[in-house]
Amino acid sequence: MDILDVIVRPLLYVLRGALWFVWEALVLTVAWWVGWPVWRLLTLGRFPHAGFNGDDEAGTRELVLVCTVGIALIGAATWCVYAVGSPA
């Protein structure tokens, strides 16, 4: 074990933890919160089966569909703010 390995390995663990936090907290949770009401409204309360804070209980297909809509809406809102906010 050389000195570089001793320095780099803890940094990689910190980076891995930070990436996990960003994915879990920001992407999954926020995208679920944005996409969940949209799916509930469009399907008249039939989908998704998991509750508003139920992203941990949702199945894979349910999670992917709801989060995809959530991410798309966040992206569309960001684009609209940028397009309207910037002068031509």
C-alpha positions in Angstrom: 0.0 0.0 0.0 1.6 3.2 -1.1 1.0 6.8 0.2 -1.2 7.7 -2.8 -3.6 4.9 -2.0 -3.9 6.1 1.6 -4.8 9.6 0.4 -7.0 8.7 -2.6 -9.1 5.9 -1.0 -10.8 8.1 1.7 -11.5 10.8 -0.9 -13.2 8.3 -3.2 -15.4 7.2 -0.3 -16.4 10.8 0.4 -17.1 11.3 -3.2 -19.2 8.2 -3.4 -21.2 9.3 -0.3 -21.8 12.7 -1.8 -23.0 11.2 -5.1 -25.3 8.9 -3.2 -26.7 11.8 -1.2 -27.3 13.9 -4.4 -29.0 11.0 -6.2 -31.2 9.9 -3.2 -32.1 13.3 -1.8 -32.3 15.5 -4.7 -33.1 13.4 -7.8 -35.3 10.7 -6.4 -37.1 12.7 -3.7 -37.6 16.0 -5.5 -38.5 14.3 -8.8 -41.0 12.1 -6.9 -42.6 15.1 -5.2 -43.0 16.9 -8.5 -44.2 13.9 -10.6 -46.5 12.3 -8.0 -49.3 14.9 -8.1 -49.2 15.0 -11.9 -49.7 11.3 -12.2 -52.4 11.4 -9.5 -54.2 14.2 -11.4 -53.9 12.5 -14.8 -55.0 9.1 -13.6 -57.7 10.4 -11.3 -56.0 9.0 -8.2 -55.3 5.5 -9.5 -51.6 5.8 -10.0 -49.1 5.8 -8.4 -50.1 3.3 -5.7 -47.5 4.5 -3.2 -48.2 7.6 -1.2 -46.8 11.1 -1.6 -43.7 10.2 0.5 -43.7 6.6 -0.7 -40.8 6.6 -3.1 -39.1 4.0 -0.9 -42.2 1.7 -1.2 -42.7 2.1 -5.0 -41.9 -0.5 -7.5 -39.2 0.1 -10.1 -41.6 0.9 -13.0 -43.7 3.2 -10.8 -40.6 5.0 -9.6 -39.2 5.4 -13.1 -42.4 6.7 -14.5 -43.1 9.2 -11.7 -39.5 10.4 -11.5 -39.2 10.8 -15.2 -42.2 13.1 -15.3 -40.9 15.0 -12.3 -37.5 15.5 -13.9 -39.1 16.5 -17.2 -41.3 19.1 -15.4 -38.3 20.4 -13.5 -36.3 20.7 -16.7 -39.2 22.4 -18.5 -39.7 24.9 -15.7 -36.0 25.7 -15.7 -36.0 26.2 -19.4 -39.1 28.4 -19.2 -37.5 30.6 -16.5 -34.3 30.8 -18.5 -36.1 31.6 -21.8 -38.3 34.2 -20.3 -35.7 35.7 -18.0 -33.0 36.2 -20.6 -33.4 39.2 -23.0 -33.4 38.4 -26.7 
